[in-house]
Amino acid sequence: MTMKDDNARQAGLARLAHTAHRRGMEVDALNCFLLEANARRCVPPLAAGEVLPIAARAVEGPR
C-alpha cells in the first residue's frame, strides 16, 4: 500500500505504530520500524522529524 496524501501518510503510520506497540514493540524499535515503513510506503516519505513523534505518541497512549 502506497500512501500519498499527507493526512493518509500520518494516519497510516499512526495505525502501524499503535498496532506494533500493542503487540509489545518499545519506542526504539518502533522508531526504526516506522522510519522503514515511511521509506517504503510513503510517496514522498515524511521527514524523520514528522515520523518520530508518531512513534512517541503511540508509546504514550494506552496499549
Contacts in CASP RR format, 6 or more apart in sequence:
PFRMAT RR
TARGET T0000
AUTHOR 0000-0000-0000
METHOD contacts of the structure
MODEL  1
MTMKDDNARQAGLARLAHTAHRRGMEVDALNCFLLEANARRCVPPLAAGE
VLPIAARAVEGPR
1 41 0 8 1.000
2 41 0 8 1.000
2 42 0 8 1.000
2 43 0 8 1.000
3 9 0 8 1.000
3 12 0 8 1.000
3 13 0 8 1.000
3 41 0 8 1.000
3 42 0 8 1.000
3 43 0 8 1.000
4 42 0 8 1.000
4 43 0 8 1.000
6 46 0 8 1.000
9 38 0 8 1.000
9 41 0 8 1.000
9 42 0 8 1.000
9 46 0 8 1.000
10 46 0 8 1.000
10 50 0 8 1.000
10 54 0 8 1.000
13 34 0 8 1.000
13 37 0 8 1.000
13 38 0 8 1.000
13 42 0 8 1.000
13 46 0 8 1.000
13 51 0 8 1.000
13 54 0 8 1.000
14 54 0 8 1.000
14 57 0 8 1.000
14 58 0 8 1.000
16 33 0 8 1.000
16 34 0 8 1.000
16 37 0 8 1.000
17 30 0 8 1.000
17 33 0 8 1.000
17 34 0 8 1.000
17 54 0 8 1.000
17 55 0 8 1.000
17 57 0 8 1.000
17 58 0 8 1.000
18 58 0 8 1.000
20 29 0 8 1.000
20 30 0 8 1.000
20 33 0 8 1.000
20 58 0 8 1.000
21 30 0 8 1.000
21 58 0 8 1.000
21 59 0 8 1.000
21 63 0 8 1.000
22 63 0 8 1.000
24 63 0 8 1.000
25 33 0 8 1.000
26 59 0 8 1.000
27 55 0 8 1.000
27 56 0 8 1.000
27 59 0 8 1.000
30 55 0 8 1.000
30 58 0 8 1.000
30 59 0 8 1.000
31 51 0 8 1.000
31 52 0 8 1.000
31 55 0 8 1.000
34 51 0 8 1.000
34 52 0 8 1.000
34 54 0 8 1.000
34 55 0 8 1.000
35 48 0 8 1.000
35 51 0 8 1.000
35 52 0 8 1.000
38 45 0 8 1.000
38 46 0 8 1.000
38 51 0 8 1.000
39 45 0 8 1.000
END
